[in-house]
Amino acid sequence: MGRTYIVEEAVGQYLSNINLQGKTFVSGLLIGQCSSQKDYVILATRTPPKEEQKENVKHPKAKSDNLDEEWATEHANQVSRMLPGGLLVLGVFIISTLELANDFQNALRRLVFAVEKSVKKNRLWNLTEEEVSERVTLHICSSTKKIFCRTYDIHDPKSLAKPADWKYQNGLSTSWLSLECTVHVNIHIPLSATSVSYPLAKTTKNGLTRWAKQIEDGIYLINGQVKDEDCDLLEGQKKSSRGNAHATNHSFDVRVLTQLHLNSDHRSTATVQICSGSVNLKGAVKSRAYINSNKPKVKEAVQAIKRDILNTVADRCEILFEDLILNEIPEKKDSEKVFHILPHRVFVPIPGSTVMLCDYKFGDESAEEIRDHFLEMLDQMIQIKDLEIAEEINAASSSSVNSEASSDNLDDEQPEQPIKTTIVLKMQQNIGVIAAFTVALLAAGISFHYFSD
């Protein structure tokens, strides 16, 4: 028996309204949440066309040869950044003409594996053995509207397709539960003398991996209580006459207790090394996650918020590095500390849902640019008035100083500031690091950050 996908009716309407406009097919992503029994699809978004694809609409190729796998996976990377905890790219879809129905099955298989491989490479976490490892492919015939739904086990490269049920439900995400958490980070990442040959982004990720272990091992308090992970999250919540959780109890406050403060005060002599510089991250991170209200377990809620904490810090660092490359880093004096505010988070609601999507905004970006980014990445027209800024920017928090002093005590007087990174690079190492960093990121296609670039 295959898996069952419960799909928001608005997703079905969205897929039905996609017009091929002379093209042989349109591809895109399916977004939602996995559970042990069934998966939930609450959003779909088509892959934006490249400029050359727009120009060649009048002369499409006959088959799936023009499915740009690299472009589709980069789109998946960008979309993954805009998903709060609990939401994932569950799979891919293709809408094509009737005569090409069979031709696209192999293309769908290749694409779903490529997307999963791409989105997980930047994660600071891995799927557990207990989690669902199947991802869905959906093919829709544009003329008959017939649906072919199949799944593949992404842990098995030789996985065969399994049939799956695709069922629509109205108001699927109108009562999902949200979890909110503020985490104060203080991460010191030394750049060893040997790391000069590695991209700065890779070195930073390695440092974040050690911090991620502390987040994973933390103690999580939900509404001030430590609960057994196998307990029902809604246990003890007020019930309505119909037996469902009362509408006023859809949000949970989460606190994280870790050993980070001990590590910041203690330096083991066993880890002393000659450094060419350091990257320091310090500030407050606003985290948010969502889970389906159908008998949720505490462990599912904790896992969702953990992963959002890890994702939002890693994604912001990656976005900052992309921005530094696109805007060209000026040369600095020996041992100069350069302060950068990581992009702060903004949320926007999905119409008719309690779930919100997110994006990241630099201080000089306008609300209109964020609106355009949502339209381009998620094919969602949002209202500027609905933008919710999670972390306010302090206009005076970006500066630079010359100092050899330790940066562990940096900004102690402003512990509530949005997360800030300080990059300290010695002049003799600066050129090599930045060059390697530039080549690596450009090779990865960082210009995809905005399709319009």
N, C-alpha and C positions, 0 to 999 in steps of 0.2 A: 504494500500500500504506500503510495507516494505522499508527499507533504501537501498540506492545504495552505493556500494563501488567501487570507481575508483582506480584501482590497477596498479602500475608501471609494465610494461611488464617484466622487469628484475626479479620481484618477481615471476611471473608465470614461468619463465625459471628456477629460483632457486628451486621452488617446484617440477617442473617436473624432475629435475636432482637428487632429493633425492632418494637414493637407500636404500631399506629396509635391504639389506645385511643379509637376513635370519631371520630378526626380524618380528614380526607380525604388528608392527606399529612404526611410528616416530611422536613425538609431537613437538610443537614449538610455537613461539609467532609471532603475527602480529603487526607491528609498523606503526604509521602514525598520522593523524590529523583529528579531528572531525570538522564538520561545521553544520549549521542548516539544510542544504539541503542534503548534502552527506558527506561521509567520504573518506579520501584518505589514501591508504596503499602504503608506499614507501619502506618497508623493511620487510623481514621475516627471522627468525633465529630458527633453531631447538634446542631442549633441549640437551645439551651435555650428553652423557651416563656416568653413574657411572662405576667405575672399575669392580664391580661385574656384572654389566649389560653386559659389554664387554665380560666377561668370560662366561656368560650364553647364548650368542647369538645362540649357536648350539642347545640349549634346551629351546626355548621360551615357555611361557605359552600360553594357547589356546585363551585367551580372553584379555580384558582390565584390568585384575586384577593386572598386573604388571606396570600399570601407576602410577609412584611415584609422587603423588600430592605435597608432601612437597619439593621434589627436583625441580619440575617444578616451584613452586612458588618462591623458593629461586633464581632460575635462572632469573625469572621475576624481582625480587628485584635488582639484579645486573645489568640487562639490563636497568632498569629504571634510574639508576644513570648515564648511558652513553647517555642519551637522552637530548638534549638541550631544551629550552623552546619551547612550541608549539607542541612537539611530545609526544605521549603517547603509552603505550601498549594497542592497540585497541581490542585485542582478542587473540584467540588461534587456532591452527590448528592441525589436526591429519591426517596422511597419512597411510592408512592400506590396507590390502588385501580385495578383494571383499566380501568374506563370512563373514567378520567382520564389514561390513558397519553399520548395525543397532545397533550392540552392543556398538559402541563408542559414540552414541548420548548422553546417560546419562553421560558418562565419560567427554565429552566435556562441558556439562552443569555444572557439579561440578567444573571442572577445571577453567572455565572462571570466576565463582564467587569467587573461592579461590584466583586466581591471582589478581583480583581487590581488594579484601579484604587485601591481603598481601602488595601490592604496595602502598596503600593509608595510611597504618598505620603509616608510617614515614613522611608523608607529613605535611607541615606547612600550608596547604590550603585545602579547600574543594570545590567540584563542586558546582556551583551555580544552582538555580532552572531553569534558562534558558538554561543551557548546556545540550548537548546530554548525556543521561545516558544509552544508549544501547551499548552493546559490542558484538562482532561478534565471531561466531564459524564456522570453515571451516573444512569440511571433504572431503578428496580426495581419491578415490579408485585408488590404485596403478596400477591396470591392465587396467581398462576402462578409467581412468582419469576423471571420472564423478565427478562433484563438488556439494556438498550440503552446502549451505551458509545460516546460521540462526543467529538471534540476540536475546539477552535477556536484559531485563531492570535490571541493577545491583542494582537499588534502591528497587526492589521488589523481595524478596527471592522466591516468588511463581510464578514469571514471566514464562509465556509460550513462547515457541519458535515462532519467526516470520520469515517468509521467507525473504530473502534479495537478491538483485542483485549483482553479482560479475563481473565487467567489466574491461578489461585491456586497458591501454592507454600508448602509447610510449612517453618517455620524460616527464613524469608527474611532476617531481620535478626539471626540468632544469631551471626554472625561478622563483623559490620561493624567497620571500623577506626575508632579514635578518635584525635583529635589534641588535645593540651592545651597551653595557652600562658598565661603570666602577662605582662601588659603594664602598665608603669608610665606613667600619663598625667599631664601637667602642662599643662593647657590654660587659656589666659587669653583671655576673650572680652570686649572692651570694648563698653559700651553707649553709642553715640554720642548726642549731644544730639538728633539728628533721629530716633533710634530710639524715642523716647518714645511715638510714635503706633503702634508695632508691638507685638504681643504678645511678652512675654518669651520664650515658648517658640519663637517664630519666629526671634527674634534669636539665641537660643542655637543653634538648628539651623544657621543661617547660619555661625556660628563653628565649629561642629563639622564643617561641610563642608570647611573649610580643613584641619582636622586629619585628616579622612578621606583627603584626597589624600596626606598623608604616610604614612598606614598603607598605602594602595594601592601607593605607590612604595617601600615598605620591602624590605629583604632578609630572606628567611625561611630559617632554618636548621632542618632536620629531623634530629633526633637529632644535632645539632652539625655537620651537613654542609649545604653548599649544593649542591643537585641540579638538573640540567637539568629544565626544566618538562615536557618531553616524555618523561622517563624514567618507567618503571614505579615506583610508590611502593614496591613490595615487592621491588624489585631488590636482591639481596644478602641478603635475609632467608632464614632457615633454612626448608627445605622438609620436609614430612612424606613418608612413603612414597607417599602418594597425589598428591603434587605440589602440595598446597595450602600456603599460608603457615601456619607453626606457630602454635598457639593462643597461645603466650606473646608473640607479636609483634603483637598487635592494637592496641597503644597507641604513639603517637609523641609525643615531646617537641618542641615548636616554640619557637624564639626569633625575635624580631623586632628588626631593626636599622633605626632610622630616624634622621632628622635633627632630632628633637624637641628634643634637648638643646642643639643649636646655636641653634635658634630661641628657646629660653627665655633664652639668655644675650645675645642680640643684638636690639636694637630699631632698626629702620631709621627714619630721620627722614622717609622718604617716607610712612610710615603713621601719623604723629602726628596725633591728632585730639582735639577737645574731647569729653570723655565725661561722661555723667551717672551712670555707675556701671560695674560690671563683674560678670561671672560667671566664677568660677575653679573648675576641676575638677582635683583632684589626688588620686592614690592608686593602688592596685593593682587590676587587673581580671583576673579568672579567666575564661579563654575556653576553649570546647570545641566541637569539630565532629566529625561522623561522615560517613563515606563508605562506599559499598558495596565489598566486597572483590573484586569481579569486575574484575580488571585495572585498578586505579585508577592514574591518572597523577598525577605530582607537582603539576602545575598545578591539578588538581581539588582536591587536598588543601589547597594554599595558598589557593585561592579560598574554600574553605569556612571556613577559620580566619579569613581576613581579614574575611569578612562577619559572622562571629560577633562579632569584636572591635567592628566598627562598630555592629552591631545592639544589643549589650548596653549600650554607653554611651548611645546615642540613646534606647533604651527606658527606661533608668533615669532619665534626665533627664525624659522625658515623664511617667513614673509619679510622680516627685517633684513636678512642677508640678501634676499632678492632685490629689495629696495635699494640697498647700499650699492649693489652692482649696477643697477639701472641708472642710478644717479651719480656713479663714479666717486669712489672714496678719495678725498684729497690726502696727500702725504702729510704725516704728522712728525713732530720732533721726537727725539729719542725719549722713550718711556712716557709719552704723553697719554693721558687717560681720555678716552672719548666716550661721552655719555650719549646713549640713545634711548628714547622712550619706545618700548615695544608697542605695536599697534594695539589699541584698546578695543574691547569687544562691544558689539551692538547686537541687539536681538530684535526680531520682527515676527509677529504671529502669522501662522498659516491660517488663512480665512476659514472660519467655521471650526476651528480646532483649538484645544488648549496647549498644543505644542508650538514652540517658537523655534525658528531657525536663527542662525547667527552669521556675522561677518566681522571683519577687522578693519579698523579705521585709523589712519594716521591723523595727526592733529591738523594737517593742512588739507585734508580731503573733505569735500563737501558732502552734505546729505544726498545731493543729487547724484554724485558719483557712486555712492553706496546703492542707491535705488537702481541705477543703471547696471551695476554689478549683479544684483539679484536677478534682474531681468535677463541678463546674458547667461549667467551660470545656471539658474534654476527655472528660467522661463516664467518667473513670477513678478507681476506688477504690484509693487508695494506702495503704501502711502507713507510719505515722509513723516507725517505726524505719528505714525505707528512705531517709528524707530525708538527703541529703548536702549539708552547708553548705559552699559553695565559699569564702566569705570570712567570717571571724569578725568580730564587732563588738567594738570597744573601747568600753566603757561611758563612758569619759571623753573621747571624741573629739568630742562635740557641745557647742558653747559659743558665746558671742557677745562681741565686744569693740568698743570705740569707738576708731577709729584712722584717720588719713589716710595711714598708711604704705602702701607698695606691698605687694600681696598675692602677688607672685611668689615670695617666700621663705616663704610660709605652710606650716607643718607640715614644714619641712625635717628636723626632728628625728625625724619619724615616717614615713619613706618607704614603709613596708610597710602602712600603714593602708588599710582599704577605701576605695574612691573617695569623695571628699568634695567637695561644692560649696560655694563661698562666694559669696553674692549681696550686692553692694555697691550700694545705691541711694541717691542723694541725696534728701533729704526732699521737696524741691520737685518732684521727678520721680516720686516713689513712687506717688502716687495715680493719675496718668495711666497709668503702666505697668501697675499691678495691675488697673485697671479694664478696659483693653483686653485684657489677658491673661485676665481672668475671663470676659468676654463671648465671646471666641473659643473658649475651651475648653468652656464650658458649651454653646455652640451646637453643638459637635462631639459632645456627648453623653457627657461624661466620667463621668456616673453609671453608665455601663455597666461601669465598672471592677469592680464586683461586682453580679451580677444581682439579688442580694437587696436592694440599696439601694433 
